[in-house]
Amino acid sequence: MVSLPNTKSETELLSEIKKLTDSSDIDRFIVRLPFPKQIDMRKVVIAVDTNKNISGFHPINFRKMALDLSTFIPAIFFGILELMDGYRIVSQEKHPVVNRSFS
């Protein structure tokens, strides 16, 4: 686990993400939200390699999920799908919303 203080700059965070992306010892990782004000979330989301992105926030991975293409499904989304399947909840023509607190 890499834990950085809220005072780290965007450049320092992006450098840490690059190290994780380049490491052959790391299969996947997640960057937790929210970010401090000095960090541009869009830059961070784009910096995470799509093959190591466990959150599904990268636009390429998000697009694959939306188009039902083969991709890694994040644990939260997968868990919700499993629960819905287990309780036989049909989501077609419904608009399910997952509320995620960033506090």
Stockholm file with secondary structure:
# STOCKHOLM 1.0

chainA/1-103         MVSLPNTKSETELLSEIKKLTDSSDIDRFIVRLPFPKQIDMRKVVIAVDTNKNISGFHPINFRKMALDLSTFIPAIFFGILELMDGYRIVSQEKHPVVNRSFS
#=GR chainA/1-103 SS CCCCCTTCCHHHHHHHHHHHHHCTTCCCBCCCSCCCTTSCHHHHHHHSCTTTBSSSCSHHHHHHHHTTCSCCCCHHHHHHHHHHHHTTCCCTTCCCCCCCCCC
#=GC SS_cons         CCCCCTTCCHHHHHHHHHHHHHCTTCCCBCCCSCCCTTSCHHHHHHHSCTTTBSSSCSHHHHHHHHTTCSCCCCHHHHHHHHHHHHTTCCCTTCCCCCCCCCC
//
